[in-house]
Amino acid sequence: MAPTPARNHRTRVHVVSDVHGNARDLARAGEGADALICLGDLVLFLDYADHSRGIFPDLFGVENADRIVALRTARRFEEARALGASLWAGLEENRAAVIEEAVRKQYAELFAAFPTPTYATYGNVDMPPLWREYAGPGTTVLDGERVEIGGRVFGFVGGGLRTPMRTPYEISDEEYAAKIEAVGEVDVLCTHIPPEVPELVYDTVARRFERGSHALLEAIRRTRPRYALFGHVHQPLVTRMRIGATECVNVGHFASTGTPWALEW
């Protein structure tokens, strides 16, 4: 754990999640704060609100983006995968290289927008191996790790659990639970996905339950952090609720709001 210098004034931290390509607002997200926390999903593969934005429409056009969003929203995942496979067929030999080039372009802009200091963890659509290349000296990347900020201990767990969407950084329930266990007792528990509570994992626009973590829910009940902060669900049924002594907060879909959530003590 790398402690930050003690402060003689109140500490203010801004928290964002699900940035999805919004570098313009990210560059201003740390204004007035002692630190910025980012809970992942920097990459924009496909904007469900504006199908013309993202890697997918850049490669395959807006019409195909419309089609795949409609299939996924209707939970017709097999048909969506079949459509995706047919579109990628022409690029199959270069698929990995094409995706990596597009992601690298986004990461170069997004990591350059991070203020100093920034503490960040991965989302389920991120590509962790590339972060080491783009995170500058002012950005600390944490996953299953802790850090002290202004006298409080923050724990970070990145990534998502496996789903039919098959996004890049989905891991097993066991691996995720091990990272939660490694973090242990903290004042603020920061994750990309929410605890497995129906009101917190239901997306009212996509009309589906996203995957939350039972291990995270159990850890909140057992260790009783002051706050549990997360993103992942863009339009949640409930944005915040209390679980025992812990205030659970969806810190927002930063791609559309452009506004960080503030924590001050």
Secondary structure in CASP SS format (residue, H / E / C, confidence):
PFRMAT SS
TARGET T0000
AUTHOR 0000-0000-0000
METHOD secondary structure of the structure
MODEL  1
M C 1.00
A C 1.00
P C 1.00
T C 1.00
P C 1.00
A C 1.00
R C 1.00
N C 1.00
H C 1.00
R C 1.00
T C 1.00
R E 1.00
V E 1.00
H E 1.00
V E 1.00
V E 1.00
S C 1.00
D C 1.00
V C 1.00
H C 1.00
G C 1.00
N C 1.00
A H 1.00
R H 1.00
D H 1.00
L H 1.00
A C 1.00
R C 1.00
A C 1.00
G C 1.00
E C 1.00
G C 1.00
A C 1.00
D C 1.00
A E 1.00
L E 1.00
I E 1.00
C E 1.00
L C 1.00
G C 1.00
D C 1.00
L C 1.00
V C 1.00
L C 1.00
F C 1.00
L C 1.00
D C 1.00
Y C 1.00
A C 1.00
D C 1.00
H C 1.00
S C 1.00
R C 1.00
G C 1.00
I H 1.00
F H 1.00
P H 1.00
D H 1.00
L H 1.00
F H 1.00
G C 1.00
V H 1.00
E H 1.00
N H 1.00
A H 1.00
D H 1.00
R H 1.00
I H 1.00
V H 1.00
A H 1.00
L H 1.00
R H 1.00
T H 1.00
A C 1.00
R C 1.00
R C 1.00
F H 1.00
E H 1.00
E H 1.00
A H 1.00
R H 1.00
A H 1.00
L H 1.00
G H 1.00
A H 1.00
S H 1.00
L H 1.00
W H 1.00
A H 1.00
G H 1.00
L H 1.00
E H 1.00
E H 1.00
N H 1.00
R H 1.00
A H 1.00
A H 1.00
V H 1.00
I H 1.00
E H 1.00
E H 1.00
A H 1.00
V H 1.00
R H 1.00
K H 1.00
Q H 1.00
Y H 1.00
A H 1.00
E H 1.00
L H 1.00
F H 1.00
A H 1.00
A H 1.00
F C 1.00
P C 1.00
T C 1.00
P C 1.00
T E 1.00
Y E 1.00
A E 1.00
T C 1.00
Y C 1.00
G C 1.00
N C 1.00
V C 1.00
D C 1.00
M C 1.00
P H 1.00
P H 1.00
L H 1.00
W H 1.00
R H 1.00
E H 1.00
Y H 1.00
A C 1.00
G C 1.00
P C 1.00
G C 1.00
T E 1.00
T E 1.00
V E 1.00
L C 1.00
D C 1.00
G C 1.00
E E 1.00
R E 1.00
V E 1.00
E E 1.00
I E 1.00
G C 1.00
G C 1.00
R E 1.00
V E 1.00
F E 1.00
G E 1.00
F E 1.00
V E 1.00
G C 1.00
G C 1.00
G E 1.00
L E 1.00
R C 1.00
T C 1.00
P C 1.00
M C 1.00
R C 1.00
T C 1.00
P C 1.00
Y C 1.00
E E 1.00
I E 1.00
S C 1.00
D H 1.00
E H 1.00
E H 1.00
Y H 1.00
A H 1.00
A H 1.00
K H 1.00
I H 1.00
E H 1.00
A H 1.00
V H 1.00
G C 1.00
E C 1.00
V C 1.00
D C 1.00
V E 1.00
L E 1.00
C E 1.00
T E 1.00
H C 1.00
I C 1.00
P C 1.00
P E 1.00
E C 1.00
V C 1.00
P H 1.00
E H 1.00
L H 1.00
V H 1.00
Y E 1.00
D E 1.00
T C 1.00
V C 1.00
A C 1.00
R C 1.00
R E 1.00
F E 1.00
E C 1.00
R C 1.00
G C 1.00
S E 1.00
H H 1.00
A H 1.00
L H 1.00
L H 1.00
E H 1.00
A H 1.00
I H 1.00
R H 1.00
R H 1.00
T H 1.00
R C 1.00
P C 1.00
R C 1.00
Y E 1.00
A E 1.00
L E 1.00
F E 1.00
G C 1.00
H C 1.00
V C 1.00
H C 1.00
Q C 1.00
P E 1.00
L C 1.00
V C 1.00
T C 1.00
R E 1.00
M E 1.00
R E 1.00
I E 1.00
G C 1.00
A C 1.00
T E 1.00
E E 1.00
C E 1.00
V E 1.00
N E 1.00
V C 1.00
G C 1.00
H C 1.00
F H 1.00
A H 1.00
S H 1.00
T H 1.00
G C 1.00
T C 1.00
P C 1.00
W E 1.00
A E 1.00
L E 1.00
E E 1.00
W C 1.00
END
